[in-house]
Amino acid sequence: MTGHGAANGDGAMTGRGAMAGSRAVAGHGGDGAVAKGGEPTADDVVIGEDADAAADDELLGRVFLTRVIEPGDETGGRWVRERGVADVVRRLRAGGRALPGVSEKRWAGLCARAGRAEPRRDLAVARAAGVRFVAPGAAEWPRQLDDLGDARPLGLWVRGRPSLRMWALRSVAVVGARACTEYGAHMAATLAAGLAERGWVVVSGGAYGVDGAAHRGALGAGGATAAVLACGVDRPYPPGHTGLITRIAEQGLVVGELPPGDHPTPSRFILRNRVIAALTRGTVVVEAAYRSGSLVTARAAQRLGRHTMGVPGPATSALSAGVHELLRGDAVLVSDAAEVVELVGDMGELPPDRRGPVLPTDLLEPRTRQVLAGLPARGAAGADEVARRAQTTQDDAIARLYELRALGYVERHGDGWKLTRQAMISVRGGRSPC
């Protein structure tokens, strides 16, 4: 594949010609002047082509490194930061003396990988699958990933039409157990749907359980969702979610650090979680046991200064034990999308006031409610007894009892007053069972 650049409307890569054309008119020298009449000189064109070639080499070098260096390898990231992509690629291709920070054995393994890497072929395979490669510094690169330091991805393979950078600006991660309960799946789907309806992108890992429920909830609400995979984005994993991940790619984004065709491993799943944490404004954990991988995402979010939230579950559930441990620390308890948005959203995005249902007796004047409460639950009481219980005069009590009679709450029995069936239901409804 020639060229790299930003993706066009079809998700394909723009060619070198367009990139060179845009750079050719940039000129050279301190004032950036061009030839008389506004036309670029031959030197200007050469400089533009050189810049384009350098950019292509940088892109190919990063694609090469995604095939050689494991995701999240801080030693490899430090090499790139200190020496530059081109020098690291040259040293890996040449073999010889190891770079600092690795053993001879590990260096030999990296060089063996380098001997098999074919970055141009990887780009061609990606283009055929509708996948683009986004490198740090590109217009589509999410700047918040730079918070990872030397563990920052060397680049991201992206499948889907939307801009990764724009979507990541307003995104929330919803993660949790693969073997979740029905409650966990329901909460994940409900949260994701609520976030999607409020214009937030739901990010998760595409796995079974909570991840899948979150993606489906967002899609079902007609919203946006992105899956961050621990394998090549051209080969959906797990296989049982091939249909779901394909749908996400058609309506949203599928993102990964690994080149086309690469497979997942346990360590890659764990390291993938740092990207989910860094990419989003906050992470919500729905269900997680003590050793759940979703807790890795939450702790990475905490280290990065992102919001960390948890949805509580039954105290007796092992699948909620990890969430409860987070909540005992710095995580914030949330129960719906409005509470999530209150934390991660802009100033003024507050949830509605929470209160119980309005009962008919809530509409009564307070002193009238006091007289109603002065009637016994069973049997009748005289006006003097009701007045004493309501702490008012007998005349005031009688006046309010007749008012309550007109509203259907009490009825008169001789010289006494008693609650009607309607009042019994209403009064009981207003009392807490605890």
Secondary structure as UniProt FT lines:
FT   TURN            9..10
FT   HELIX           16..24
FT   TURN            25..26
FT   TURN            30..31
FT   HELIX           36..38
FT   HELIX           42..68
FT   TURN            71..72
FT   HELIX           74..83
FT   HELIX           85..94
FT   TURN            100..101
FT   HELIX           104..116
FT   HELIX           119..128
FT   TURN            129..130
FT   STRAND          131..134
FT   TURN            136..137
FT   TURN            139..140
FT   HELIX           143..151
FT   STRAND          156..159
FT   HELIX           164..168
FT   TURN            169..170
FT   STRAND          171..175
FT   HELIX           182..197
FT   TURN            198..199
FT   STRAND          201..204
FT   TURN            208..209
FT   HELIX           210..220
FT   TURN            221..222
FT   STRAND          225..229
FT   TURN            233..234
FT   HELIX           239..241
FT   HELIX           242..251
FT   STRAND          253..256
FT   TURN            260..261
FT   HELIX           266..279
FT   STRAND          282..285
FT   TURN            290..291
FT   HELIX           293..303
FT   TURN            304..305
FT   STRAND          307..310
FT   TURN            315..316
FT   HELIX           318..320
FT   HELIX           321..328
FT   TURN            329..330
FT   STRAND          332..333
FT   HELIX           337..344
FT   TURN            347..348
FT   HELIX           360..363
FT   HELIX           366..373
FT   STRAND          381..382
FT   HELIX           383..390
FT   HELIX           394..406
FT   TURN            407..408
FT   STRAND          410..413
FT   TURN            414..415
FT   STRAND          416..419
FT   HELIX           421..429
//
